[in-house]
Amino acid sequence: MELRNYFAIEKLRTTIAYYLQSKPVQVIEYERCGEIVNKAGIDDSESRKTIWKILFGDEPMPEGKRDIDLVEKYFGTFDSDLKKNVDLEELLRRANY
Amino acid sequence: MLTARKGDKFYIDTNILVYFFFTRWNPDFSLKAKCFLDKVQKAKYEAVVSPLTLMEFIHVSRDRFFEEGILNTTEINQRVKKQIEFLYTFNPNTLRIVGEEVRMVVNGKVQTRRLLRERVLDRALELIEKYQGYIFYDERLEENRYIHLSAADCFHAFIAKELECNWLATFDRALADLSEIVPILLLQDKYSVW
């Protein structure tokens, strides 16, 4: 296969995957090692509510967002809660995780 | 060399969430966890969080806050809950939060599956007996460490298989032994998901 065709197919595949991933429940077919794979889709619409109720009771469940900066926003958020000048080596040793 | 592809479905091990929220314990792993979750948020990958992952996360996160000097249990638990609340605001179409029973769409039909089937305890015991792990010298901590499977590790693998995940994503090398159950992707490996 010519390289430009390969990239064109790859781009199309990515676009389709992105579109399918954006739907709540789906069965995704995609190519792996030359064969079409049918991937089971997960519908977590009910189970995420169940888990929320176990942990938070009747508190309102936040809505998921497709905000692309979200990960950047949350990264290390809790570092500011922590003590400064701790002995990190000692913490690591105790955590052993 | 193991490398994930666009559209792959990942089961998330606890340590990914821990490194994402606590960034100064291992900054390198934290950056990799961030990069991975960023790709999930941007719908390059799909990821699944199970009740077992959440249970372990709550346990480890409580320990972390305590070890960092927060001595009030209410305060610790408020912070832990805030972290879980954050997870709920991720892209709901790519970050799945599943319960003990989960609905799956297989060949166009909806099925309800239980995450853990019968006899998983026996099978987990077999795995732990079979794989004895290894000891290595950790240059960072300057001490020997024994890397071996835990009971929870085995259950993670069974759940990932039940959910038909392409990978179990982790930073824990002990899980490599579970590749007979589900493919294991170590996020610290250079070309795993980047």
Interface residues (C-beta under 8 A of the other chain):
Chain A: R13 T14 A17 Y18 L20 Q21 S22 K23 P24 V25 Q26 V27 I28 Y30 R32 N38 K39 A40 G41 I42 D43 D44 S45 E46 S47 R48 T50 I51 W52 L55 F56 M61 P62 E63 G64 K65 R66 D67 I68 L70 V71 E72 Y74 F75 G76 T77 F78 D79 D81 L82 K83 V86 L88 E89 L91 L92 R93 R94 A95 N96 Y97
Chain B: R5 K6 G7 K9 N15 V18 F20 F21 F22 T23 R24 W25 N26 S30 K34 L37 D38 Q41 K42 A43 K44 E46 V48 P51 L54 V60 D63 R64 F65 E67 E68 G69 I70 R79 K81 K82 Q83 I84 E85 F86 Y88 T89 F90 N91 P92 N93 T94 L95 R96 I97 V98 G99 E101 V102 R103 M104 V105 V106 N107 G108 V110 R140 L141 E143 R145 L163 E164 N166
